[in-house]
Amino acid sequence: MSNRRSFLKRSGAALAGLSLAPLVKAQPVKKDPIPYKKGLVISTWWHGLAANDEAHKIIANGGTAVDAAEMGVRITEADATGQSVGVGGLPDRDGNVTLDACIMDSKGNAGSVCFLQDILHPVSVARKVMDDTPHVMLAGEGARRFALDNGFEKTKLLTPESEKAWKEWLKEKEYKPIINIENHDTIGLLSMDKAGDIAGACTTSGLAYKMHGRVGDSPIIGAGLFVDNEVGGATATGLGELVLRTLGSFLIVELMRQGASPQEACEEGVRRIAERNNVKDMQVGYLAVNKAGEVGAYAIHPGFNYALHRDGHNEMIDAKSML
């Protein structure tokens, strides 16, 4: 008993000496921040340029942020030249293209699908889940059946180019989730309409040659995407397992709620990952936007870039990185 008391006493003293203060000095967010009402779109990687253009057309014509988010990422889903989103996505180890996507509107509603096969536009299936069901997420065969029952057509997603790459991989079957700045594995898009409302979407074919059944962060609300219209939104790209372990997008939005800028919040989100994992060969990048129209971007390693459509300009920007 005396040993136990001594242990507890020592433990209490040690805990008392720890600094539990967050790295970002946060202040309560203003209850009524002045929203940016000119409209903007921000999205991950080079394929975000075309997605931004489509999303901005909707916003410019008075459309809603959620419509802009959905229609923007559909452009990327339908681009067979990309091998990380939608049609043409690199398959899993067994040669199956499986898709994940989610969407959130400015009212806090969310829809998601994961491990979806044979459907070209998972983001629109996710939108259908959000709008027409009491659920947030549908998975696998259930999501596929729901899509087909609601008028989505069966589509062959594995292109000859991606099948060839998969067969080359089969020769070695070497599975390493290493950094690859050319593997633009997700499109995450955040949009703000002229009413100052924020929405977002995230869609991917996931990690190339993953185990059959693997689901990453992209369809998980709070991991790959999170929107709180009082505060802002955030989205993630990179190795999904790292994002899932910290619920990175939710964390970033909550940091902004406490007063952090989008840039500060993204940097803290990356630090939370780095302090718990060996990130020498692993990449994660975050994007964020707040109600004032301020944006942030940060990654573990150099190489992460994003597209920003604001004030009539749609441009690629290199994100800052921790390493």
GUDO-373212 format. One record per residue (C-alpha): residue in one letter; residue number from 1; x, y, z. Coordinates in Angstrom, 3 decimals. Example, Ala and Ser with C-alpha at 12.3 -4.5 7.8 and 13.67 -1.06 7.14 Angstrom:
! residues 2
a, 1, 12.300, -4.500, 7.800
s, 2, 13.670, -1.060, 7.140
//
This chain:
! residues 323
m, 1, 0.000, 0.000, 0.000
s, 2, 2.830, 2.397, 0.884
n, 3, 4.446, 1.668, -2.488
r, 4, 1.175, 2.475, -4.255
r, 5, 0.816, 5.767, -2.335
s, 6, 4.407, 6.684, -3.203
f, 7, 3.777, 5.900, -6.864
l, 8, 0.624, 8.026, -6.955
k, 9, 2.390, 10.883, -5.198
r, 10, 5.263, 10.800, -7.669
s, 11, 2.870, 10.544, -10.608
g, 12, 0.839, 13.504, -9.390
a, 13, 3.939, 15.613, -9.015
a, 14, 5.089, 14.677, -12.508
l, 15, 1.731, 15.563, -14.058
a, 16, 1.669, 18.853, -12.210
g, 17, 4.959, 19.747, -13.855
l, 18, 3.718, 19.113, -17.379
s, 19, 2.634, 22.016, -19.579
l, 20, -0.767, 21.197, -21.040
a, 21, -1.117, 24.511, -22.863
p, 22, -1.927, 24.173, -26.580
l, 23, 0.694, 25.185, -29.121
v, 24, -1.788, 27.677, -30.552
k, 25, -2.870, 30.339, -28.096
a, 26, -6.585, 30.269, -28.691
q, 27, -9.217, 32.848, -27.871
p, 28, -12.971, 32.300, -28.123
v, 29, -14.200, 32.941, -31.640
k, 30, -16.349, 35.997, -32.223
k, 31, -20.016, 35.066, -32.165
d, 32, -20.790, 37.051, -35.294
p, 33, -17.705, 37.156, -37.532
i, 34, -18.094, 39.254, -40.655
p, 35, -18.349, 36.717, -43.494
y, 36, -16.518, 37.074, -46.766
k, 37, -19.267, 37.459, -49.378
k, 38, -17.359, 37.638, -52.642
g, 39, -17.196, 33.867, -53.026
l, 40, -14.107, 31.673, -53.050
v, 41, -13.066, 28.087, -53.706
i, 42, -9.967, 26.278, -52.464
s, 43, -8.997, 22.708, -53.287
t, 44, -6.096, 20.275, -53.149
w, 45, -3.546, 19.629, -55.891
w, 46, -3.325, 20.630, -59.560
h, 47, -6.629, 18.975, -60.448
g, 48, -8.212, 21.565, -58.189
l, 49, -7.848, 24.206, -60.904
a, 50, -10.538, 22.666, -63.117
a, 51, -12.676, 21.803, -60.100
n, 52, -12.408, 25.382, -58.834
d, 53, -13.487, 26.781, -62.194
e, 54, -16.649, 24.687, -62.196
a, 55, -17.439, 25.461, -58.565
h, 56, -16.869, 29.176, -59.046
k, 57, -19.264, 29.296, -62.004
i, 58, -22.031, 28.125, -59.697
i, 59, -21.124, 30.646, -57.014
a, 60, -20.856, 33.493, -59.543
n, 61, -24.382, 32.704, -60.723
g, 62, -25.738, 32.896, -57.185
g, 63, -25.606, 29.179, -56.415
t, 64, -25.019, 27.635, -53.033
a, 65, -21.712, 26.549, -51.556
v, 66, -22.830, 22.913, -51.351
d, 67, -23.824, 22.790, -55.020
a, 68, -20.485, 24.352, -55.903
a, 69, -18.576, 21.801, -53.824
e, 70, -20.372, 18.836, -55.351
m, 71, -20.154, 19.974, -58.966
g, 72, -16.554, 21.057, -58.583
v, 73, -15.206, 17.687, -57.469
r, 74, -17.334, 15.847, -60.031
i, 75, -14.987, 17.306, -62.642
t, 76, -12.081, 15.468, -61.042
e, 77, -14.069, 12.264, -60.548
a, 78, -14.790, 12.146, -64.295
d, 79, -11.185, 12.831, -65.376
a, 80, -9.770, 9.459, -66.415
t, 81, -6.266, 10.900, -66.794
g, 82, -5.972, 11.172, -63.025
q, 83, -5.275, 7.943, -61.150
s, 84, -6.347, 8.865, -57.652
v, 85, -9.980, 9.993, -57.922
g, 86, -13.015, 8.459, -59.621
v, 87, -12.691, 6.741, -62.981
g, 88, -9.122, 5.706, -63.694
g, 89, -8.252, 5.454, -60.018
l, 90, -5.558, 2.928, -59.170
p, 91, -7.117, -0.261, -57.805
d, 92, -6.616, -2.191, -54.599
r, 93, -4.360, -5.260, -54.363
d, 94, -7.053, -7.408, -55.978
g, 95, -7.586, -5.104, -58.955
n, 96, -10.800, -3.452, -57.756
v, 97, -11.312, 0.319, -57.930
t, 98, -13.121, 1.343, -54.748
l, 99, -14.201, 4.910, -54.112
d, 100, -14.781, 7.024, -50.988
a, 101, -16.431, 10.447, -50.766
c, 102, -18.224, 12.798, -48.420
i, 103, -19.965, 16.153, -48.526
m, 104, -21.080, 18.691, -45.900
d, 105, -23.364, 21.675, -46.293
s, 106, -23.562, 24.926, -44.386
k, 107, -26.348, 23.641, -42.116
g, 108, -24.262, 20.871, -40.617
n, 109, -25.758, 18.112, -42.751
a, 110, -23.388, 15.451, -44.057
g, 111, -23.420, 12.488, -46.400
s, 112, -20.800, 9.873, -47.132
v, 113, -20.102, 6.673, -49.043
c, 114, -17.154, 4.336, -48.680
f, 115, -15.874, 1.199, -50.411
l, 116, -18.168, 2.011, -53.337
q, 117, -17.636, 0.168, -56.625
d, 118, -18.876, 0.677, -60.201
i, 119, -20.242, 4.214, -59.703
l, 120, -18.615, 7.200, -61.406
h, 121, -19.643, 9.993, -59.021
p, 122, -19.432, 8.914, -55.376
v, 123, -19.754, 12.529, -54.211
s, 124, -23.229, 12.736, -55.746
v, 125, -24.198, 9.458, -54.086
a, 126, -22.985, 10.969, -50.814
r, 127, -25.121, 14.049, -51.547
k, 128, -28.106, 11.755, -52.095
v, 129, -27.431, 10.048, -48.773
m, 130, -27.322, 13.456, -47.089
d, 131, -30.431, 14.852, -48.745
d, 132, -32.726, 11.830, -49.003
t, 133, -31.950, 9.451, -46.138
p, 134, -31.770, 9.677, -42.330
h, 135, -28.212, 8.338, -42.484
v, 136, -24.767, 9.878, -42.843
m, 137, -22.812, 6.978, -44.353
l, 138, -23.478, 3.999, -46.597
a, 139, -20.800, 1.423, -47.355
g, 140, -19.887, -1.227, -49.876
e, 141, -22.622, -3.163, -51.603
g, 142, -25.291, -1.223, -49.717
a, 143, -23.967, 2.062, -51.089
r, 144, -23.727, 0.562, -54.585
r, 145, -27.302, -0.727, -54.473
f, 146, -28.538, 2.620, -53.170
a, 147, -26.808, 4.386, -56.047
l, 148, -28.236, 2.054, -58.702
d, 149, -31.712, 2.297, -57.183
n, 150, -31.482, 6.079, -57.444
g, 151, -30.604, 6.261, -61.104
f, 152, -26.805, 6.151, -61.051
e, 153, -25.382, 4.045, -63.867
k, 154, -22.940, 1.198, -63.518
t, 155, -19.551, 2.303, -64.875
k, 156, -16.297, 0.453, -65.464
l, 157, -13.811, 2.419, -63.376
l, 158, -10.604, 0.512, -64.109
t, 159, -8.989, 2.047, -67.187
p, 160, -6.366, 0.281, -69.323
e, 161, -3.697, 2.637, -67.965
s, 162, -4.504, 1.887, -64.333
e, 163, -4.834, -1.835, -65.022
k, 164, -1.376, -1.810, -66.610
a, 165, 0.091, -0.025, -63.580
w, 166, -1.550, -2.571, -61.266
k, 167, -0.130, -5.509, -63.217
e, 168, 3.317, -3.960, -62.990
w, 169, 2.872, -3.632, -59.235
l, 170, 1.873, -7.296, -59.006
k, 171, 5.371, -8.311, -60.104
e, 172, 6.859, -7.097, -56.820
k, 173, 3.812, -6.547, -54.608
e, 174, 5.790, -4.073, -52.533
y, 175, 3.430, -2.087, -50.349
k, 176, 4.923, 1.016, -48.795
p, 177, 2.915, 4.148, -47.944
i, 178, 5.778, 6.433, -48.878
i, 179, 5.836, 10.089, -49.855
n, 180, 4.992, 10.691, -53.459
i, 181, 4.246, 14.270, -54.371
e, 182, 2.970, 13.090, -57.752
n, 183, 0.373, 10.839, -56.138
h, 184, -2.364, 13.433, -55.808
d, 185, -4.494, 11.036, -53.880
t, 186, -7.545, 13.129, -53.033
i, 187, -9.441, 16.188, -54.013
g, 188, -10.742, 18.057, -51.018
l, 189, -12.626, 21.242, -51.881
l, 190, -14.000, 24.018, -49.689
s, 191, -16.379, 26.620, -51.110
m, 192, -17.863, 29.848, -49.815
d, 193, -20.825, 31.378, -51.622
k, 194, -21.975, 34.991, -51.857
a, 195, -24.096, 34.577, -48.747
g, 196, -20.916, 33.783, -46.816
d, 197, -21.952, 30.154, -46.300
i, 198, -19.345, 27.387, -46.379
a, 199, -19.565, 23.804, -47.648
g, 200, -17.089, 21.139, -48.687
a, 201, -16.562, 17.843, -50.462
c, 202, -13.827, 15.228, -50.489
t, 203, -13.483, 12.301, -52.909
t, 204, -10.819, 9.706, -53.714
s, 205, -10.041, 6.238, -55.005
g, 206, -7.821, 5.849, -51.989
l, 207, -4.341, 4.512, -51.473
a, 208, -3.097, 2.637, -54.529
y, 209, -2.903, -1.172, -54.100
k, 210, -4.436, -0.997, -50.618
m, 211, -5.837, -4.089, -48.928
h, 212, -9.305, -4.940, -50.218
g, 213, -11.789, -3.250, -47.902
r, 214, -9.484, -0.489, -46.698
v, 215, -11.146, 2.869, -46.117
g, 216, -9.136, 6.023, -45.512
d, 217, -9.969, 9.412, -44.071
s, 218, -11.717, 10.944, -47.087
p, 219, -15.283, 9.730, -46.377
i, 220, -15.040, 10.189, -42.614
i, 221, -16.696, 13.337, -41.312
g, 222, -14.193, 15.092, -39.075
a, 223, -11.172, 13.390, -40.637
g, 224, -11.003, 14.078, -44.375
l, 225, -13.509, 16.940, -44.173
f, 226, -15.317, 19.055, -41.616
v, 227, -17.407, 22.209, -41.944
d, 228, -18.907, 24.379, -39.230
n, 229, -20.586, 27.350, -40.868
e, 230, -20.138, 29.509, -37.769
v, 231, -16.381, 29.068, -37.989
g, 232, -15.022, 27.604, -41.228
g, 233, -14.015, 24.378, -42.893
a, 234, -11.010, 22.109, -43.349
t, 235, -10.021, 19.210, -45.573
a, 236, -7.111, 16.782, -45.735
t, 237, -4.972, 14.931, -48.259
g, 238, -2.228, 12.371, -47.868
l, 239, -1.949, 9.154, -45.888
g, 240, -5.433, 8.727, -44.459
e, 241, -4.431, 6.580, -41.506
l, 242, -2.508, 9.515, -40.015
v, 243, -5.458, 11.873, -40.451
l, 244, -7.899, 9.364, -38.960
r, 245, -5.883, 9.000, -35.782
t, 246, -6.172, 12.696, -34.988
l, 247, -9.504, 13.611, -36.680
g, 248, -7.493, 16.333, -38.335
s, 249, -10.184, 18.363, -40.081
f, 250, -12.367, 18.539, -36.987
l, 251, -9.342, 19.548, -34.927
i, 252, -8.487, 22.373, -37.313
v, 253, -12.010, 23.774, -37.304
e, 254, -12.151, 23.641, -33.517
l, 255, -8.830, 25.453, -33.277
m, 256, -10.271, 28.174, -35.514
r, 257, -13.311, 28.310, -33.223
q, 258, -10.923, 29.065, -30.376
g, 259, -9.358, 31.937, -32.286
a, 260, -6.574, 30.400, -34.353
s, 261, -6.148, 31.587, -37.924
p, 262, -6.590, 28.971, -40.686
q, 263, -2.809, 28.876, -41.138
e, 264, -2.124, 28.425, -37.425
a, 265, -4.756, 25.712, -37.209
c, 266, -3.344, 23.776, -40.174
e, 267, 0.137, 23.952, -38.705
e, 268, -1.081, 22.640, -35.370
g, 269, -2.945, 19.828, -37.130
v, 270, 0.283, 18.718, -38.801
r, 271, 2.229, 18.995, -35.534
r, 272, -0.285, 16.726, -33.786
i, 273, 0.460, 14.053, -36.377
a, 274, 4.223, 14.541, -36.316
e, 275, 4.543, 14.326, -32.546
r, 276, 2.849, 10.895, -32.507
n, 277, 4.262, 9.262, -35.635
n, 278, 7.483, 8.764, -37.541
v, 279, 6.628, 10.906, -40.558
k, 280, 9.958, 10.611, -42.379
d, 281, 8.287, 8.793, -45.273
m, 282, 4.694, 9.909, -44.851
q, 283, 2.840, 12.941, -46.178
v, 284, -0.301, 14.768, -45.017
g, 285, -1.508, 18.179, -46.116
y, 286, -4.355, 20.338, -44.804
l, 287, -6.406, 23.192, -46.213
a, 288, -8.671, 25.492, -44.200
v, 289, -10.854, 28.553, -44.659
n, 290, -12.657, 30.692, -42.093
k, 291, -15.741, 32.900, -42.297
a, 292, -13.653, 35.967, -43.034
g, 293, -12.337, 34.295, -46.193
e, 294, -8.850, 33.741, -44.802
v, 295, -7.195, 30.513, -45.924
g, 296, -4.461, 28.270, -44.595
a, 297, -2.414, 25.382, -45.958
y, 298, 0.321, 23.247, -44.427
a, 299, 1.938, 19.842, -44.981
i, 300, 4.487, 17.566, -43.376
h, 301, 6.837, 17.609, -46.387
p, 302, 7.326, 19.982, -49.309
g, 303, 5.426, 19.194, -52.490
f, 304, 1.833, 19.843, -51.438
n, 305, 0.126, 22.509, -53.516
y, 306, -3.414, 23.772, -53.795
a, 307, -5.679, 25.777, -56.078
l, 308, -7.294, 28.981, -54.849
h, 309, -10.034, 30.797, -56.775
r, 310, -10.583, 34.231, -55.257
d, 311, -11.091, 37.779, -56.541
g, 312, -11.226, 36.622, -60.146
h, 313, -7.992, 34.625, -60.039
n, 314, -7.574, 30.855, -60.032
e, 315, -3.984, 29.968, -59.170
m, 316, -1.774, 27.213, -57.854
i, 317, 0.052, 27.891, -54.614
d, 318, 2.778, 25.866, -52.914
a, 319, 1.922, 25.151, -49.299
k, 320, 4.421, 25.664, -46.503
s, 321, 5.666, 22.512, -44.824
m, 322, 7.008, 21.400, -41.460
l, 323, 10.102, 19.641, -42.881
//
